[in-house]
Amino acid sequence: MTDHPTPSEIDRLVRGTLSGAGRRRLVTHLLRGCPRCARLLAPAIALTPRTPPAPQAQLPADGYERPVARACAAAVRRFREIRSERQAVAVAGMAEIGPRRLLRIETMLAAAWDLRYDEPQEMVRIAELALVAAERLELEKDRYGRAEVADVRARVWAELANAYRVTDDLSRAEQAMRWAVACLHGGSGDPWLLARVADLVASLLAEQRRFADAGELLGKVHGFYRRIGDLHLAGRALISRGIFAGYDNQPRLALVLLVQGLELIDVDQDKRLAASAVHAVLINLVECGRYRQARILLWRSRPLLVRQGVQLSLRLQWLDGKIHAGLGDLARAEREFIATRAGFAAAGSPYNAALVALDLAAVWLRCGKTVQVRELVEEMIATFRALRIAREAVAALLILREACDRDEATLDRVRTVAMLLTELERQPRHRPASGSGSAD
């Protein structure tokens, strides 16, 4: 964004009526630390509460219950790792190809994929080893077939690009994906391979905040898998679209896509995917102000969600606090936010701890605890400076501290600063180590 935003655009940003694309451009401009616009923002965040965005799609009041209940029931019946099963299937499938080297490559890719949640750096290492093996095939393409070798190289480059994306190395991810697409041009045109690469490209586009492009691509991926009858992968594409729609400030559309995706996937095949989808449903229910439904869903989905690691458990506790705050139980919300903030700090996620602290500040403002809010903001500023977290985040907190000093701290100010910090977290150029992720 080359031009400075107008006061009207700042006003619409704070009220929540600015379009998705306009909102992203304006927030990106503000996050660059423009002092003129920071001064313009300061008085604007004291305006009236935001107007909810117009709904993009309709969702029945109880539309989430059936697929989520099915997912949770399946999790209770059978919760065990299926990594060995998936690798055994991969080995059996590749055995028909013949060459041992191809079998080794496929096995490494399967192992790398299974590490994407728990050990992303190891995921990169294994994918890079697979690339070494795939590039050696280029020397024997006359033996194995030029198109077949090109297909293998395209697959490996795309999976490596995804591994780089998972570790936030977007520069290498883009370069690797360009190699994957180049290899596709010399390949066999295998539609399954094209769909897989398209799926991974969409995830990379979403990391670049190009949600419309990612959604369009995932729509084609979903259509392909529906046509061939692979409902699980079709559902996975819908879930990714839903998560990205939520990131793009379209919570109602996100709910529709997520529920449709949950209807299609095989929970036993990928419980982490199901957990990501249910967690995203919870987030977007809260964003829509549907706190009672979110509370019911959170209670029902705990058997599926609580086993997915410390970070997700903390995020569930965070959501629990948001739900109680939305329902007016401020004492319970305060306890949940305090515990969640401490948990993120202990887990080495100071940025998430700061975002929780802003929710806590909003609760304290509603309780009249303005002195505690001032102390909390001061503590966040000190932490961000000590850890050298992006100066734009510190600038946003400084604006809030000045408001506290003038006894002008309001819920709208706190919410606007939280919105800016959330957008900053999602900017690849600035993203801190916060443990967030998507369906991939």
N, C-alpha and C positions, 0 to 999 in steps of 0.2 A: 504494500500500500504506500504510494509515494506521497499523496496529499494527506494533510492532517484532517482528522474527523471533525465534523461540525458539531456544535452543541446539541443539535437535534439527534445526530447519530449516537452521541454519548448517552443522551436521554433514553433513546430506544434500546440501547445495549443494557442499561441498568434495569429498565422496565421489562426486558425479556421479549420485546416485540421486533427486534432486528432480525432479518433473515439469517439463515444458517451461514451462507457464504459471506454476507456482510459482517456477521458477528465474528467469524474466524479472521477475516482480514483486519477488522478493527482491533481485536484482542491481540493479534500478532504485532500490530503497530504499537500498541500500548506496552507490550512486553519488551520491546526494544529499548525502553527506557527514555522515551521522548519527554523531556521536562515540561514542555509546553502543554502536552496532552495530559500529563500527570496532574498539572494544576487545574486543567479543565475537568478532570475526572473527580477530583476531591469534593467539590460542592455537589456534583451530580449524584454521588452515591447516597446523598441524604434525601432523595426524592421518594415518591410514594412507592408502595410495593409493586413488584413486577406483575404484569398481566400474563397469565399462562398462555403459552403458544396455542394457536388453533390446532385442533386434533387433525393428524394426517390420516388416521384410519380408526375404525370403530372396533372395540373389543368388548365382548359381553362381560358383564360384571363377574361371572364365575368362569370365564373362558380359560383360565390358567389351571384350574384345579385338576381336571382329568389327566392331562399329560404329566403334570408334576407328580400327582399321586402314583401314577404308573411307574415313573422313574424312581420314586422313593421306595415303593414296594419291591421293585427289582433289586434295589441296593440292599435292602434288608435281607432278602432271600439269598443273595449271592454277592459277597464282597470279598474278592480275592484278585490278585494280580493275574492278568491274562497275557503278560508279555511273552512267556514261553510258548503259549498257544499261537500267538500271532507270528512269532518267528518260525515256528514249525511249519505253519501254512506257507510262509514266504519261501522257506527252503524247499518244500515239496513242489511249489510252483516253478521255481527256477531250475529244479532238477531236470525238467523236461527240455530245457534249453541246451544242456550239455556241458559247455565249458565251465570248469571249476572257477575261473576268474569272475565270470558273470555271477555265479552263485555267491561268491565272497562279497561282491559289490552290493548285491541285494540284501544280504544279511547285515552288512555294515549300515546300510541306509535304514533298515528296520530298527536296528539297535539305536542309531542316532535319534530317530523319531521318538522312541520310547523314553529318551532322556530329556525331552524338551521342557518338561515342567520342573524336574528336580535337579538336573545337572546340565545346564545349557552350555557351559564351556566345554564339557566333555562331548556334548552333542556336536559342537563345532569341530573338535579334534577328530572324531570318528568320521564325520562327513568329509573332512579334508583328506583323510586316508582313503576314503572311497573315491575321491577325485583323482588321487594319484593312480589308483588302479584303473579307473576309467580312461584317463589320458593315455595310459600305456596301450589300451586297446586300439587307439588311433594308429599305432604302428602295425597292427595286424588287421586292419579293416578289410583287406582283400580276403582274408581267411574267414572272418566272421560276418562280413557283409557291411558295406558302407552305411546303408540306411540304419541297420541294426545298431552299429556302433554309435552313430549320431544320436539315436534314441537314448542309448545308455548315457552318453555324455550330457545330453539335455536334462535327463532326469537327475543326474548327480549334481550338475551345476545348480539346478533349481532347488534341490534339497539343501545344498550348501548355502545358497542365498537365504533360504528360510532360517537356517541355523544362525547366520550372521544377524538376521533381523531379530531373532529371539534375544540375542545378546546386545541389541541396540547398536550394532556396527552397520549403520545404514549405508555408508559409502561402499563398503565391501559387498553388502547385500545387492545394491543396485548394479555393481559391476558384474557380480556372479550371475544375476538374472539376465543381463544383456548377453552373456555367453550362452546361457540356457536357450534363449530365444534364437540366437544365431545357429545353434546346433539343431533346433527344431526344423529350420529351413532345409537342412540336408537329410532329415529323417524320413520315416515311413509315413508320417501323418496319422499315427495311431491315435484315435480319438480319446482313449483312456489316458494316454500320456498328455495330450493337449489339455484335458480337463484338470488333471493334477497340477500341471504347470500354471494354468489359469487360476486355480484355487490359491496357489502360493503367491502369484503376482498380486492377487486381490489383497492378501494380507499385507504385502509390502506397500501397496497403494494406501491402505488404511493407515499404516505407520506414517506415511507422508501427508496425512490429513486429507487425502483425496477420496472422501467417503462415497461421493456419487459415482466415481469411476469404479471403485471397489464393489459397490452394490450392483452396478450394471454387469460387471464381470461375473460376480457370484450368481446373478440371476441366470446367466447362460450355463454356468456350471451346474446349478440346481436342475435346469431343464434337461441337460444331458443325462444326469444320473436318474432322473425320473423316467426318461425314455427307455433306458436300458434296464430299469427295474431295481437299481441299487438305492433303496429307500434310505439306508443309513447315511450314505454320503450325500444324498439329496438333502436330508435333514441337517446334516452338518453345514452345508452351504447356507441354508436358511438361518441357522443359529449364528454363523459368522456375520451374515447381513444384519441380523437383529442386534448383535453386540455393537457393530459399527454404527447402526442407526442411533443407538443410545449415546454413543460418543458424539454423534452429530446433533445432539439436542433434539431428537425426535423420539421421545419415550413411548408414545402411543404406537407409532409404527414399529418400534423395536419390540414391544410386547406381542403384537400380532405375528411378526416373523419368528420370534423365539418360541411362542406356543406352537406354531405350525411345525417348526423344526423338531421340537420335543415329541410331537406326535409321530414323527417318522424314524427317529434314531433307535438303534438297538442299545439300550443302556448297558447291558452286560458286555458289549463289545468295547465301549469307551465310557467308563464312569466319570473320568475327568471332564469329558465333553459335556455330559449330562449335568455335572456339577457347575460347570461354567455357565451353562444355559440357565439353570435355575437361579444361580446367583445374579445373573443379568436380569432375569425377570423380577427378582426382589428389588434390585436397584431402580428399575424403571417404574415399578409400582410406587415406590417412595417418591420418585421424581414427579409422578402424576398425582401425588397427594392421596393415594389409596392406602392409607396406613393400616387400617383394620385388615384388609385383604393381605397386605404384606406380612402382618403379624401372624395370621393363620398359616400362610405359606411357609414362613420361616420356621414355625413350630413343626409343620409336617415334613419339611425337607431336611431337618437336621441329620437324620440317619445317612443321607447321601452326602451331606456337605462337611460334616465335622471331621471326617477321616481324610480330608484332602490337604492337610498341612497347616502349619502355624499361621501363615499369612492369611489364608482364607478364613480360618477360625477368627482371627482378629477382625477381618472385614465383616464377618457375620455379627460380631459383637458391636462393631461400629454401626451397622445397619439397625441393630436392635435399639441402639441409642437414638438414631434418627426416627425410628418408628415411635418410640415413647415420647420423644419431643413433639412429633407431629400430633400425637394423641393427647398432649397436654400433661403427661406425667413427667414433670421436669426433674423431680428428685431422682427417679429411676434413670432418666436420660443422663443426668449429671454423673451418676455412678458408673454407667456404661462407658461414657466418653472418657472419664478419668482413667478407668482400667484399660481401655483400648489404647489411649495415648501412651500409657506406660508400657503396654505390650509392644507397640510399634517401636518405641525408643529402645527397648531391650533387644528387639529383633534386628536392630540396625537399619531402621527405616525412618529417619528423622523427618522426611518430607511428609509421609503419611501421618506421622505424629503431629505435625503442624496443621494438616488439614483437619484432623480430629479436634485439635485445640480450637480451631475456629468454630466448629460446631459447639464445643463446650462454651466458648465465649458468647455465642448466641443464646445459649441457655442461661448463662449468668446474667446477660443483659435483661432477659425476661424476668429474672429473679431480683433485679436491682443491684447486682453485685458488680458495680462499675469499677471499683478499685481492683478487684481480682482480675477483671478483663485487662486493665492497663498493665498489671504485673505479668499476665500471661503473654500479651503481645511483646512486651520487652524481653521476655525469656525466649520467645521464638526468634526475634531479631538477633539476639546474641548467639543462638544456636546456628542460624543460617550463616551468620558472618564467620563463626568459628569453623564451620564445615565448608565454607566458600561455595555455598549454594547460590545459584544465579542471582545477580544483583537486582534483576527485575522483581524477584520474589521479595527481597529485602525492601525495595522501594514501595511495593504494595503494602507491606506491613508498616513501614514508616508513616504512610498516609493514615493508616488506622490508628497508629500511636498518637499522631497529632490530633486526630479527632477525640481520642480519649483525654488528651491534655486539655482540650477546650470543652470537655464534658459534652461532646456532640457525637459520641459513639452510638450508632443505631443498628438495628438488625439489618437494615438494607446495606449499610456500610460493610458490616461483617460478611454478609452474603456475597456482596460484589467482590470483596477481596478474596473470598474462598473461590469464587468463579474464576478469577484471574489466576490464582495459584493452580487450580485444576487444569486450566488451559495450558499453563506453563508446563505442568507435569507431562502433558500429552504432546508437547512440541519436541520433535526429535532432537533439535539443536540444543535444547536445554534440559532434557529429561534427566532427573536424578534417579538414583537406584531406589525404586519404591516398591518393587515386587509386583507390579501390576502386569496384566497380560490379557490375552484374548483366547479365543477357542483353539488357536494353534499352539 
